[in-house]
Amino acid sequence: MHASLESLRRLFPSRKEIVAGIDVGSYHVRAAVAEKAPDRNTPILLGRALAPSRGLRHGYIINKTAATKAVRQALETAQEQANERASQAFVGVGGVGLDEFRATGEAIVSRADQIISAADLAAAQEHALEKLKPSLQNYAILHAFPISYTIDGKQMPVPSIEGMRGNRIAVDFLFIASIEKHLSDLIEAVQLAGVDVAGVYSSPIAAAYAMLSREQRHIGAALANIGAHTLSLVVFEKDTPISLKVFPVGSSDITNDIALALQIEPREAELLKIKKIAADDAVRERVQEISQTRVREMFQLIDQHLQSINRSRLLPGGIVITGGGSATSQVQDIARSVLALPARIGLDSSGRSASVAVRDASWAVAYGVIVLGMQESAGIAPVGINPTPSLLRSVWDWLRGYLP
């Protein structure tokens, strides 16, 4: 007698791959729970939740116990909504402790037939890191993006030189790093909340891969994340990050500006800013004016940075705006006016509205780390998302010394 389909299902239950994406911000901890679908390129979001941040100041953890409670609250609520438990979590790292470092690494091609191998590229990366060793004290490398390649003194306009021939190679790298102490505290807080950390990604990079299409990343585009205490910017060209910058200004500065101008408490100013309390037209107009003035200053900072890397007004893919500050009135128009670039609020990389994929642009990081984590587990993550295996092992070995 053949077993029924239902009995077979009980004997051999399907294995779902359920993961969480966690974004620990200065105001809120956001947790998203998603399932990996084999027939889709993007994760299926099952639940999401946010909790007030505790134990943090300016993005840094100052009380691990309080931070862990906030992460646990957001994660458990998201899992209840999803009716699933996450087997592992991917975490976004942001804040002013995030920085970029640049260096050129060289290597002699090791094979007798002069074919350039992955080992040669890894050797060039190690050489570049050796040059940066004094600057990287107290930092942990998160990403190592190759920006350009040279073979035997000739520039190669290709995305990778692996498999090509030559005697000597040089690779220009963009390294993204986080302050080690901040990184270890963050991972420990998430681990203590009851879920294993499977991967850590810089928040701006994760948001960009989720919210910028491949075409935008290829022709040149930027993503700006307006957080509570920081404004982060990542610039892409030829499908590779070419610059990352974090400014110590955010939406909390808008709140403070309103409080000072109207001579009210910051809490009341915040409620006015997000339109949670009633106000007459004159006050509303004043709040809008103050908010837009500060946002204009933020985009002026962005333009100054774009000028410093020779990309001002030269990004055909425009700029995408995410984070809680993206809800500021007329933020797109201000960005267009200051930057002279196309500008819009975040969409996910498949082109759907963020209201469909992640509900609003403030969820870009929590969603983005899931996208990158699943891509990495499937072996299709973008080049440079994780540094060489030897370097990655050294980072995790260092972190284990801090974890329970």
C-alpha positions, 0 to 999 in steps of 0.5 A: 500500500502506498503511503498517502501524500499527507503521511509522507509530508509528516515523515519528511517535513519541508525545511524552510530557511527562515532568517532575520535581518536586524538594524540597531538604530539610535531611536529604534531596533528594527527586525525583519523575518523572511523566508528564502524562496528557491524560485525567487531572487528576493526573500519573502518577508513574513514579519517585521517589528520595531522596538524603542532603542535602549542602551545606545547613545549616538549609535554606540552601545553603552548598556549591553543588557538594555540593548539586548532587551530591545533587540529581543523585543523587536525580534520576538515580535517579528517572529510572532507576526511571521509565525516562524522562528529565525534560525540565524540573523544578519546584522547591519552595522552603521554609525560614525564608527564606519569608515572607508580606507583605500590602498593599492595592492600588488602581486606577482602572478603565481602560475607558470602559465601566467593565468591570474588566479583567485589566489593572486587577487587575494595576495594583492588584497593582503598587500593592500591591507599591509599598507593600511595596517597603522590606519586600521588599528582598532578597526575590523574590515567588513568589505573589500571591494576591488575598484580597478585592475592593472596588468603589467602596467596596463589598466584593464576596464573589466569587472574582474581579471581572474582568468586573464594572463600577465606577470604582475597585477595591481588592484585598487581596493576600497575597504569598509571597516567598523570600529572593533569595539562597536562591532563586538558589542553589537554582535554580542547584543544580538547573540544574547537576544537568542539568535545566532549571527550569521553575517554582518554588513555595513548598513549603507552597503546593505541598504544600497544593494536592496534599494538600487537596481543593478542598472542604477549601480552600473551607470552610477547612483547614490543612496543616502540614509538619513538616520537619527544621528547620522547621514550615510552616503554610498556611491556606486559605479560599474556595479561596485561601491566607489565611496562611503561616507558617514556624516554626524548629522541626522533627523534628531538635529531637525528635532533639536532645531524645532525645539530651539526655534519654538522654545519647546521640549525636544519630545514635543518637537519630535511629535510636531515633526512627525505630525503626531500632535495638532498644531495651527497652520502657522506652526506647521509652516514654521516646522516645515521650514525648519525641517527643510532648511536642515535637510537642505544642509544635509544634501549640501554636505552630500554634494561637497563629498560628491565634488571631492570624488569628482562625481557631483552632478555625474550620477545618471542613476540619481540618488535614492533616499532612505531612513526615517528622515526620508519622510521629511516633506519635499525631501525629493525636491530638495535633493533634486534642487541641491544635487541636480540629480534625479531623486526619489524615496527608496524602492526595492531593487526589483523596482517595486515601491518600498511600501510593497517590499519593506513598507517604508524606506526606514526598513531598507537596512533590515531588508538589505542585510537579509538580501545580502545574507541569502545571496552570500549563503547561495554563493552569489553575493557581489564581489567584495561583500566579504573580504578574503577567507583568511581575513574573515577568519581572523575577524571572527576569531577576534570576535569570539574572544568577546562573545559568551 
